[in-house]
Amino acid sequence: MATLTATPTTVQLSKDEILRYSRHLIMPEVGMEGQLKLKAAKVLCVGTGGLGSPLALYLAAAGIGKLGIVDFDVVDFTNLQRQVIHGTSDVGRPKLHSARETIQEINPNVEVATYETRLTSENALDIIREYDIVADGTDNFPTRYLVNDACVLLGKPNVYGSIFRFEGQASVFYAKEGPCYRCLYPEPPPPGLVPSCAEGGVLGVLPGIIGCIQALQTIKLVLGKGQTLVGRLLLFDALNLKFRELKLRKNPECSICGADPTITELIDYEEFCGIRGEEHVTPSKVPEITPLEVKKMEDEQRPFVLIDVREPHEFQICRIPGSKLIPLGEVPRRMHELNSADDIVVHCRSGMRSAQAVEFLMKSGFRKIHNLKGGILAWSDEVDPSVPKY
């Protein structure tokens, strides 16, 4: 494994830093030389969410000299179950602000550079260029492909992690020494096929485990010690507490790191990961109805059927009175329970799954059907605040 940073000659440790990092310094694999490499290293963390929180915390504690963090979101109550860099008093604040304060409280010796912006094709190269390593803590495919491509073009290692429910993945994509993310996933999955953590959930401790593995890989890359996850995909099953490993090979026909790349600059990643094919009805194209319009139908006692396509455990959390539960996966075999002559309103948590249900039912002949815009979250905001949000 190539060492990313040479032993610095101008960087020194203060007396306080020697005491702070003493448990590193007495390890022969780290020692003074390794700790100086850590202090000279510059690492960019993309995202300060579930993965980015433990990642940034442990990199700061380890003594990374410059830690860049990219985020444009604000802290929400639903974040606190797993995003441990933020606290209850931070709700409503920009994540960058609370993350920077926590990092500096842990280790004031770390230089924290913040980028309160969405990473895009226009700014990614300029932001990433000055860092040695990029650690990707994002949760969406456009940014994952963007980070990968920028790292390949700039020759930077990409420390990857992803999580969903009880399952996690980690790897190091470094085109100079092995495969990149596109070698593993040449194209993104169809939109809507892979639910987000907001839709499917995630065990709060899982991103802590995967994020710490990302931090470990980053530190080993800086030190040039041990075997990293270059060329390996680590799979973690938290429910059964099992690790598996897949060997990854560089794809000689990879569109960006192969022998004859077709991607030589950053592209439009929203379009690349978007809907392809005119036959697909997107959520914006299915008929929609607002919560206030549904409430008006109720008040005027106009007959309609309200269908909830969430899962049974979500139905137990909260529900709209009078709704009938038909989980999305059961819609095809249970649509005989619906009368196509009725006015039907379909809803889920936020409107995405219900849009899929409306699309399917429209193709099956239903015409008097609408998707509840914004789902039960919008219902809570606009109609009935007593309905819990999750």
Secondary structure as GFF3:
##gff-version 3
##sequence-region A 1 390
A	DSSP	alpha_helix	15	20	.	.	.	ID=ss1
A	DSSP	alpha_helix	22	25	.	.	.	ID=ss2
A	DSSP	alpha_helix	31	40	.	.	.	ID=ss3
A	DSSP	beta_strand	42	46	.	.	.	ID=ss4
A	DSSP	alpha_helix	52	62	.	.	.	ID=ss5
A	DSSP	beta_strand	66	70	.	.	.	ID=ss6
A	DSSP	three_ten_helix	77	79	.	.	.	ID=ss7
A	DSSP	three_ten_helix	88	90	.	.	.	ID=ss8
A	DSSP	alpha_helix	95	106	.	.	.	ID=ss9
A	DSSP	beta_strand	111	115	.	.	.	ID=ss10
A	DSSP	alpha_helix	124	128	.	.	.	ID=ss11
A	DSSP	beta_strand	133	136	.	.	.	ID=ss12
A	DSSP	alpha_helix	141	154	.	.	.	ID=ss13
A	DSSP	beta_strand	158	164	.	.	.	ID=ss14
A	DSSP	beta_strand	167	173	.	.	.	ID=ss15
A	DSSP	alpha_helix	181	184	.	.	.	ID=ss16
A	DSSP	alpha_helix	197	200	.	.	.	ID=ss17
A	DSSP	alpha_helix	206	223	.	.	.	ID=ss18
A	DSSP	beta_strand	232	237	.	.	.	ID=ss19
A	DSSP	beta_strand	242	247	.	.	.	ID=ss20
A	DSSP	alpha_helix	269	272	.	.	.	ID=ss21
A	DSSP	beta_strand	288	289	.	.	.	ID=ss22
A	DSSP	alpha_helix	291	299	.	.	.	ID=ss23
A	DSSP	beta_strand	305	308	.	.	.	ID=ss24
A	DSSP	alpha_helix	312	317	.	.	.	ID=ss25
A	DSSP	beta_strand	324	325	.	.	.	ID=ss26
A	DSSP	three_ten_helix	328	330	.	.	.	ID=ss27
A	DSSP	alpha_helix	331	334	.	.	.	ID=ss28
A	DSSP	three_ten_helix	335	337	.	.	.	ID=ss29
A	DSSP	beta_strand	344	347	.	.	.	ID=ss30
A	DSSP	alpha_helix	352	363	.	.	.	ID=ss31
A	DSSP	beta_strand	369	372	.	.	.	ID=ss32
A	DSSP	alpha_helix	375	382	.	.	.	ID=ss33
###
